[in-house]
Amino acid sequence: MTSALTQAQIREVPFFSCARSFERQWPQLESRLKEVVEREKYSQDIMVDRFESEIRAYTSASYAIGVGNGTDALILLLKAAGIGPGDEVIVPCFTFVASATSIVHAGATPVFVDIDRATYTLDVEQVSARITERTRAVMPVHLFAQMADMAALREITRKTDLQIIEDSAEAIGMRYAGTHAGLLGIGGVLSFFPTKTLGALGDAGMVLTNNPRIAERVIALRDPVLDNAVYGGSRMDEIQAAILLTRLAGLDADIARRAELASHYDARLAGLYPQVRTPAIVRRRDDITAVYYVYEIESERKKELIPYLAAHGVGTEEYYPLPLHLQTCFAHLGYRPGDFPNAESACRRTLALPLYPDMTEEDVDYVCGVIASFYRSVHA
């Protein structure tokens, strides 16, 4: 496909960058890193304690427990909730693979359901039909910019005595009726992977809960000295905690900036509907506070659009290229193509565009201009 721009006109817009932010934050970060080095305590020390305290204040969680990464956080939370061999956990099939592999690591079996076509989150209406005598929990995944329908899900679990374990890895700052994501069931998790709304410079994660029994068990499980016969341990690094403490101070401003950039995308891409479907036309719940972790669009020509954008300097990511029920590692569960049509359609069509606080409106204009150029070229 012929490029509409000359080499001189092409600009680089990576999928993610935080270099400018860290340059601004460096003086405070340098001071904290110096403190870590002087103490010579590099894991689960005062920086982690401070960060846990700040996250408790930000989310109003009774307990915020730092661990090595978001996947470990899910595994530890499942184990702390008593999930194990012979148990089933209902989970959507359109999500990062760790949502389901964490269930396997806990010894249980993931039971997949489809997603709501409008929001990409778990289709609550399918949950009741998947409950068996082995079902112990439901794991909603709060995805991209919004939370699952927690009101409907809590009503189902109240009647069936099931636990809700939230995969809220992407959901820092998201709230349902004022309650932070991860605190609407027995607990939830946060991931601080670098591209997340609050990101480290490596791996880090956290368990959120208001349940003292769950918290006590997670704390025991994360320490290999205390409970290494059950789990190998997963502790947060002091350096990552120092980075996260520094970035946390600007989190609300970053969330607001992401919303501004998303709104700019909405306006610039509106004229390309229906070739491009944007979050602006997705149904939103008034009782859910959205946070734009990812700006996800849908395109019927995604496979052609991705290399076209790359050729013009624009980075993208596929969230997600293949639904979980069709991945090889879950083939033994017996699912087939067509079982979950909404998830399969989303995998064929969804594409994440660059979205991070260091972007400018000019970057968004450029990305949208390249997308418009693509559609002009395919219709020429």
N, C-alpha and C positions, 0 to 999 in steps of 0.2 A: 504494500500500500504506500503510495507516494506521500512524502512529508509535505505539509503545507508551509513549513517554516524553513528558512535558511539556517545553516549552522550558527551564524551569528545571532539569530533571533532566539535560539533555544536557551532556556535557563534551567538550572538544576533546582528541583523541588523534591528533596528526599521524602520518603514516607514518614520518617521521624528524625528529628534533630533536637537536642537540648543544649548545644554548645554555647549559644548566647546566654541562655539562662544560667548556666554554671559559671560563665565568666562574671556575670553580675553577682552571683552568690559566693564567689570564691573567698573573699575576705572572711566571712563568717564560717564557711566550711573549713578553711585552712586552720582557723583557731580550734575547731572541734577535732580535726584530724591530729593536730599537734597534741591535744589532750589525750587522745587514744594512744599515740606513740609513747608519750611520757609515762602513762600508766602501765604500758606493756600488757594490757588485757584486751584481747582481740575478739572475744566471743562472749556474749551474754553478760555484759558488765554495765556500767553506769549509762552509756549512750542508749543501750537497749532499754534500760529501765526508764530513762527520760522519754524516749520515743513511745513506749507503751503507755506512759502516763498521759502524754499529749494526745494520743489516739483515743484513749478513754474519754478525755475531755471533749474531743471533736465529735465522737460518735455517741456519747453518753452510755457506752458499754460499761458494765461492771468489771469486765475482764478483757484485756487486750494482750495476747500472748504472742510475742515475736518468735518466728521460726525461720527455717532456711529458705523456703519458697512457698508459693501458693499451692502447689501440688501436695507438698508435705502437710500443709495446713489442712487440706481436705482429708488426707489419710488419717491424720491424728484426730481430727474432729469425728470422723466416722468411727474410729476405734473407741474414742472416749464415749461415744453414744451407744456403745455395745453392739455395733454392727459387725457381723462376722460370718463364718461359714454357715450355709443353709439359708441365709437371709437374702431378701431382694430389696433393691432400692430403685424406685421409679425416677427416671432422669430423661430430659429431652435428648434427641439424637442430633441436633444441630447446635454444637458447642465445641469448645476445645476438648481434645481427647482426654485430658486429665479429669474432667468431670466424671467420666465412666471408669477410667483405669484406676482412679483412687478407690472406687467401690471394689474393684477386683483385688487391689492390694490389701484391702481390709478383709478379704476372704469371701465377699458377698457377690451377688449377681446383679448387673445392671439390667433393668427392664425399661426399654425405650418407649417413648411416646413422641408424637409429632409436635410441631410448633404452631403457634398462632400465626397465620399468614401475615397479619398486619404488623405485629410487634417483634417477631422472631423468638419470643419467649415461650416457655412450656405451655401447651394447650391444656388448660386445666380441665376442660370438658372430657378429655380422654383419660384422665387419671383414674377415675372410679372404675372404669372397665378393666384396668390393668392390675387392680389390687387382688392379691391372693392371700391364702393363709400364711404365706412366707414373707409377705411384704412388711418391712419394718419402718421404712422411711420414704419420703419424697424429697428429691433434690431439685428445686427450681434453680435455673441459672439466669441471673440478671445480666442481660446482654446488650452490648454496644452503647445504648444511651438510656435504657429504662429498665424498670423492674418487672418481674412477672406479676400476674394478678394474684397478689397475696391474700386479698380478702376472700376470694373464692376458694383458694387453696387451703386457707386456714379453716374454712367451714368444712371442707371435705375431711381434713385430718382430725378435726375435733370430733366428728361423727365416727371415725374409724380408729381413733386412738393411735394414729401414726405420727412419727416424728417428722418435723421439717428441718432439713439440713441445707442451708443456703449456700450455693456456689455464688458468692458475691465478690469473686476475685476482681471483677472489673468495676465494682460498684461503689467505690469510695465517694462519698458526697451524695449518693442517691438515698432518698427517703420515701417511705410510704406513710402518709398521714402523720408526718413528723418523726417517725421512727426510722433510724438509720438501717440500711440494708445489712443483713446478717444478724439482726436482733429480733426477728419476727418468728423464729422457731427456737430450736434449742441452741443454735449458734450458726455462725457463718465464717467466711474467710475473706482475706484481702491478699491480693498479689501486688508486689512492688517491682515487678519486672520493669526494665527501663522504659518501655513504651507506654506503661500504664499512666493514668491520670496523675498519680503520685508514684514516681519511679525512682529506683535506686540506680547505681551504676553496676549492677549485677543482680544476683538473685536475692530475694527476701520475701517473706510472707508473714501472715498473722492470722490467728484465730480470734474471733469476737464472740463473746457469750455473756449472758446475764445469769447463767446457771453455775453455782459454785461447784457442784459435783463434776460437771463437764470440765470446768476450768482446772480443777485439781488434777483430773486425769490427764488432760493435755499437757500440763506442766510436767508431770511425771514422765509422760511418753516422749517429750522433746529432749530429755536429758538422758544420754546413753549410760550414764553412771547409775541413775536411779532405776531405769527400767529397760536395760538393753536386751533382756530376754524377749520382750514384746515388740520393740521397735528400735532401730539403730540410732535414734536421736536425730534432732534437727534444730540446731540453735542458730539464732540470728547473729551475723557478724557485727562487731562494733563499728567498723568503718561504714558499712551500709546503713546502720542506724544513725550515724552522724550525718550522712548525706540526706537521709530521709527527714531527720529533724530540721535540717536547713531548708529543705524544699517545702516542708509542711507549712511553714509560715506564709507561703504564697499560694497555698492550694486554692483557696476560694477565689483569688484573683485569676488563677490559671483556669479554673472551671468557668468563670465568667468570660474569659477570653476565648475559650473553646466554643462557648455558646455564640459569641459574636461572629466567629469565623464560620460556624455552622449556618448561621442565619445568612451570611454572605453567600455561602455555597447555595443555599436554598434559592435565594433571589436570582443568582446567575444561571442556575440550572433549570429554573422553572420553565423556560421556553423550550426545553428539550423533551418534556413529557409528551408522549408515553415512551419514547425511546430510552429515556433515563428516568427511573423512579427514585425519588429522594426521600429522606426522612420527613420532609415538610408535609408530605401527604399521608404519613403513617398515623394511625389512630393513637392518641395519647390519653392517658388517664389523668384527670385533674388532681387526684390525690397522690400522684407520684412525682417526685422531684427528679427530673431528667438530668443526666450529666453526659456530655458528649465525650466519651472515651474514644469512640471510633465514628467517623462519618462514612456510613455505609450506603452505597447506591445499588440499584439493580439495573442491569443492562442485558438485553437479549443477545448482544454480540460481545459479551465479556471477553471471550477468548481472543477476539481480534483487538479489542480495545486495550487490553493489558500491554501487549508489545508496542502498540502505537504510542501509548503514554510513555513507556520506557524509552522509546526512540527519541522522544521529545523531552527527556530529562525528568519525568515525573515518576516517583516511586509509588507503588501500590502494594496491597496485601490481599490475599484471598482468605476471608473468614466466612465460610470454610470450604475447601475444595471438594470434600467428600463427607457425607453424613456418617455418623458413627456406626449406624446399623449395617452399613455396607463396607466397613473397613475389615481388613483381613483378620485382625486380632479378635474380632467379635463374630467371625463367620460361624463358629460353633453354636452360636445362639439361634441360628436358623432363620434370620431375617432375609427378606428378598427385596429386589428393586420394586418400587411401587407401594411398599408397606406404609411409607410415611411421605406422601407426595409433597407436602408443603416444605419439608426439610430438603428433599431432593431438588425441588424447584429453586429454593434459595441457594443451594450450592452451585447450581448451574448459572445463576444470575448475579449473585452479590459480589461486590468489589469495594474495598475500603480505600478511600482517598487520603492524602496527607492531611493531618489535623493535629496541631500541637501549638502551644502558646507562642513559640518563637516564629511562627509563620506571620506573614503580612497579608493584608487584603490584596496586594499586588500578586502575591503567590497564588491566592485563590483565583484571582482573575485569570492568571496564566493557565492554571490547571483546567478551569472551565472553558477557556478559549481553545485549548487543545482538544478537549472532549467535543466541543462544537465543531471543530475542524474535522475530527474523525467522522462525525455523522454527515457532514457536508460531502466528504470524500466518498463515503459508501453509497450515498444517494445520487452522486454525480452521474 
